[in-house]
Amino acid sequence: MTIRLILVCHGPTVALSRASFPADEPLTERGGQAAGNGWESAATAWCSPAAAARETAAALGLDPSIEPALRDCDYGRWRGRRLAEVQVAEPEAIQDWLTDPAARPHGGESVVDLIERTGDWLAGLWRDSFHGRAVAVTHAAVIRAALVNVLAAPPTSFWRVDVPPLARVRLTAHHGRWQLRATEPDRPPV
């Protein structure tokens, strides 16, 4: 059995443009338009419960099931606040969060927690005997966590992965082992 999974990062939001910790905001008008090039086709589609993920999926022409495991990182009391504001108010907490993957100074999830949650979801697809093509619309942090899992990279590598809005990451799994699948630019998935 083979799984072909495309992870799609949701489109731009106001929080992203303001460099804020997300608080479940919808896409910007431009973000919805940019997502609307819906070439994605799959037998199965999932998305995060967040408004931006649901709107991106709709713009791509998908009718996804809501998957709680694809939700964004829980940023605790930093949710909705600008990064610059938190850096001024809590510089040591930000430093801890960016350098220690197990830290949760905001009271929410740590990077390690997010990586484990995402890894459990990926492993669950295989355990549940899922096979075929699927699309999952989610958040940059979840895609980073998936890549850390797939590459068996250390949690400290989480911050070294850049996932812009509407990025698409292709993964395949054979016999329970996930791989990152490189594709040529501007070509639809095979």
Buried (B, 14 or more C-beta within 10 A) or exposed (E): EEBBBBBBBBBBBBBBEBEBBBBBBBBBEEBBEBBEEEEBBBEBBBBBEBBBBBBBBBBBBBEBEBBEBBBBBBBEEBBBBBEEEBEEEBEEBBEBBEEBBEBBBBEBBBBBBBBBBBBEBBBEBBEEEBBEBBBBBBBBBBBBBBBBBBEEBEBEBBEEBEBEBBEBBBBBBEEEEBEEBEEEEEEEBE
